[in-house]
Amino acid sequence: MFIKNVSLNDGTTIPQLGLGTYRLDDDSAERVVSEALEIGYRHIDTASLYGNEAGVGRAIAASGIPRDELYITTKCWNSEQPEARDALGRSLDRLGLDHVNLYLVHWPAPARGTFVGAWQEFENLKADGLTTSIGVSNFLVEHLDAIAAVSDTVPVLNQVELHPLLQQNELRAVHAERGIATESWGPLGHGKVDLTADLPSLALLAERYGKTPAQVVLRWHIQEGLIVFPKTTQRERLIENLSIWDFEIAEHDMDEIRGFNRDERIGAHPLEGNWD
């Protein structure tokens, strides 16, 4: 299936739609990633925190897909920030890879005071070929400013909670100014938003386009220029989520979805994300 690529500020590209693996154990991740790769996904998002990198790695190895056709993201957890090189080494061992395409600082965890140093080590990891690109996740503008004060390397993207109820407009504007792509986690509301009950007019839009509410929301992300990686464990949903390239939402309907914004977080606030 066709999947559009998005250009990043370091000259690389990333598939605009991928598969998320949060809260999948190793065995589930192996099954779901295997099915996704068979269907046509080439962008897989995992993290050391998820505890499923080995399962993802087994699926990659079994797929037989050439490495240069895959885009693999993993993340450095809060407690790993002071030892980012060792953390990435462990992730690569579990994944069975010699490099990832994208390595992210998972949370700024500002109370720890280690994310800036981690970013500086990320630059070395990129220089050594252990990751092709480096970026951040859940960063606010103040955290982007902190790394910009010590580094000329601009993150290729910031992966943040983003869905119709939390559209992150101010942060996205800063990203656009700095050449940072925006990647949406929880693009459908992280399983805590009933797209039909909470957003009743979305069902009417879906009916108009002959699509499901989830497909309309994912297509909205795509047309906003966002990168998305919805998670599912069901094969039919894997296919459904990928089947969003054959229609386009009219601008007045895009505006209607933009009007759903409530600046309402479902996940944790970045200033609170200091867990071990």
Secondary structure, 3 states (H helix, E strand, C coil): CCCCEEECCCCCEEECECEECCCCCHHHHHHHHHHHHHHCCCEEECCHHHCCHHHHHHHHHHHCCCHHHCEEEEEECHHHHHHHHHHHHHHHHHHCCCCEEEEEECCCCHHHCCHHHHHHHHHHHHHCCCEEEEEEECCCHHHHHHHHCCCCCCCCEEEEECECCECCHHHHHHHHHHCCEEEEECCCCCCCCCCCCCCHHHHHHHHHHCCCHHHHHHHHHHHCCCEECCCCCCHHHHHHHHCCCCCCCCHHHHHHHHCCCCCCCCCCCHHHCCCC
